[in-house]
């Protein structure tokens, strides 16, 4: 890239064509998460959206030989703490921050970090910076400057759906898409090489902006986004939207096949299986078509293969039922038998109460593309409800009873306004083992009948695990859970109950590279984790630690990934994983409730658990109550064979946590010795959470007596803890500690660069004997800034 001043670029007005493309591409490589390709800007975009901030930085984006920021937390306001992973940080490293907002001149401020170590740094943004603005920062040492890094910049992660007809809605998902109140969100659709238009915003929040598809010719179009900050550098994109000529399901209504015309009675007594089979064959020959069921109860002793292009349509879920009258012997009551497309089930009850038993069977088992289940009632009490792996899956406004649903590696998944009624101490309402682009919005999780031994679930709404690959791009909002947790630890496995869990432990360290190129790494005797071909390359230790890239291919010992490293690893210090991870998930404005026994049952009832190798996770503005742990973000090495797998740059912000055993729980759990240089996480930030009525610890930082897996640069700032016997505790194996806290042995369970800033801890009215505002084990140092403790027997003062 040419080394030229950004000020000269902007001052010359070179915003069209290649010059603008070079600037935006450079910033996106440094300032956005893995998988967001370097962008080529629209040839003639608007200079800035109407009302956006100007932006004219006086320094170049490109760095010299100074410290490079490999990754970091990308959301912070004035006076808040940033956490960064990088390379060549050293004593004397300082940071320069440029910020500019409308009506204010731009300025560069030099900031000394709170902490600087070989792999990470923390710094507080000056309180004088404008609120809601984009900030550019760069590190400087005796070697010079590193490249610029963007904070609060618009980030587009995915579109959902990414194909739509004119008039249909689609959403842009990401981070920093708008102000907290949903203002200042702009979506720009490029319509040709030199033209585009802004799309009217329907709804907006910082993580999702919804718009309508304009009336344009079918084809592929670029979508760009801007949050009003950063001027011409604030654009993020492009993502690709495919515009269809018409809605997918419109053509199915042209041909209707009625099961009554083939002899189906729907009287609740006759076996209608053969008649339905005949009607289904006719609908398949006429596809795209609709298979219509009138009012009634249609019994069948057989299962049905669901062909492509057929919509199953009832008269309403309270009017029409298709019921299995014999034990299920096929893979599903409705099943595909191969990949299918354009299959819909609407306004219909499908009932197989207690007739789905085998683990490899489900009420509905389908795979392929464009599958829709809407306005229906699905009953698989005692068995799995859905087993679907598809691209383009809509599950909307259904009542779903059973032992959960498995979505495999489904992509473009929209689970909206459903009621999940859980049975059989089931694992989860929805499980993904390598999906991408998943949105769960407005769903309700309840127990089907708590008065029955088999009438409850284990408390999980969503489980993500990496058996088939990385889980990427997930969004949860408007969901509610009620009385959701393991029901009785004497009867069920209580090491469960996490209502949303990203579980990515069990990772083996592969060692050093024998060869490196910008987009490949060669690891001798490579033995990647299962699912790694759909996973990531992660630098676990040494130069470049904390970065990850998506795997493109694995051939022998050579792994090819999607884009060059920001901080190039080396062959002497860098250590690698090749494994599935979780990345880019948002849990925003949900209501999570556990059981009343949260303080008595030693379960893992938790609203959200970010566990293991997880990157760029956001848990914000949720209401949480009756949990063993309100929110957890933890590293682990669960067996002696595992290395430490840890979360990076998780942001837990603005949650209201009530009536819990522990408020927020983080650190290292279940540790075994690992390579000393492997990181136990970097830069997880817990900010502005309000935690009240705590039975045990308000803020808990767990450490272990194992070697390796140092926890680096966790930040607690502006949290409020009221009514906790223990305000803030850092100690050994807190998950089992009870009220006797211990220190980690010297050299084990290290905590580096930890920050407390502006927190308030109040014991409250229940002044119990032995209450402690702050407790930290020997050798644990916190950097404290304006924290306050009051009402505790001991620990009413700054951390030592």
Secondary structure as UniProt FT lines:
FT   HELIX           6..11
FT   TURN            12..13
FT   HELIX           17..31
FT   TURN            34..35
FT   TURN            43..44
FT   TURN            50..51
FT   STRAND          68..72
FT   TURN            78..79
FT   STRAND          81..87
FT   TURN            91..92
FT   STRAND          94..99
FT   TURN            102..103
FT   STRAND          107..112
FT   STRAND          115..116
FT   STRAND          120..124
FT   TURN            127..128
FT   TURN            131..132
FT   STRAND          135..141
FT   TURN            142..143
FT   STRAND          144..145
FT   STRAND          149..151
FT   STRAND          155..160
FT   STRAND          163..165
FT   TURN            166..167
FT   STRAND          169..175
FT   TURN            180..181
FT   STRAND          186..190
FT   STRAND          196..199
FT   STRAND          201..205
FT   TURN            206..207
FT   STRAND          208..212
FT   STRAND          219..226
FT   HELIX           231..233
FT   STRAND          236..244
FT   HELIX           248..254
FT   STRAND          256..258
FT   HELIX           259..262
FT   STRAND          267..271
FT   HELIX           273..286
FT   STRAND          289..292
FT   STRAND          296..300
FT   STRAND          304..305
FT   TURN            308..309
FT   STRAND          310..313
FT   TURN            317..319
FT   STRAND          320..324
FT   STRAND          332..335
FT   STRAND          340..346
FT   STRAND          349..351
FT   TURN            353..355
FT   TURN            359..360
FT   STRAND          362..374
FT   STRAND          377..380
FT   TURN            381..382
FT   STRAND          384..396
FT   STRAND          399..402
FT   STRAND          405..406
FT   TURN            408..409
FT   STRAND          411..416
FT   STRAND          419..422
FT   TURN            424..425
FT   STRAND          430..432
FT   STRAND          436..441
FT   STRAND          444..447
FT   TURN            450..451
FT   TURN            453..454
FT   STRAND          462..465
FT   STRAND          471..477
FT   STRAND          480..481
FT   TURN            489..491
FT   STRAND          498..504
FT   STRAND          515..517
FT   TURN            518..519
FT   STRAND          520..522
FT   TURN            524..525
FT   TURN            530..531
FT   HELIX           532..534
FT   STRAND          536..541
FT   TURN            543..546
FT   STRAND          548..555
FT   TURN            556..557
FT   STRAND          558..561
FT   STRAND          575..579
FT   STRAND          582..588
FT   STRAND          591..593
FT   TURN            596..600
FT   STRAND          606..612
FT   STRAND          614..620
FT   STRAND          623..636
FT   TURN            640..641
FT   STRAND          647..648
FT   STRAND          651..653
FT   STRAND          656..669
FT   TURN            676..677
FT   STRAND          679..682
FT   STRAND          685..687
FT   STRAND          690..703
FT   STRAND          710..712
FT   STRAND          715..717
FT   STRAND          720..732
FT   HELIX           734..736
FT   TURN            737..739
FT   TURN            746..747
FT   STRAND          751..752
FT   STRAND          754..757
FT   STRAND          760..762
FT   TURN            769..770
FT   STRAND          772..776
FT   TURN            778..779
FT   STRAND          782..785
FT   STRAND          788..790
//
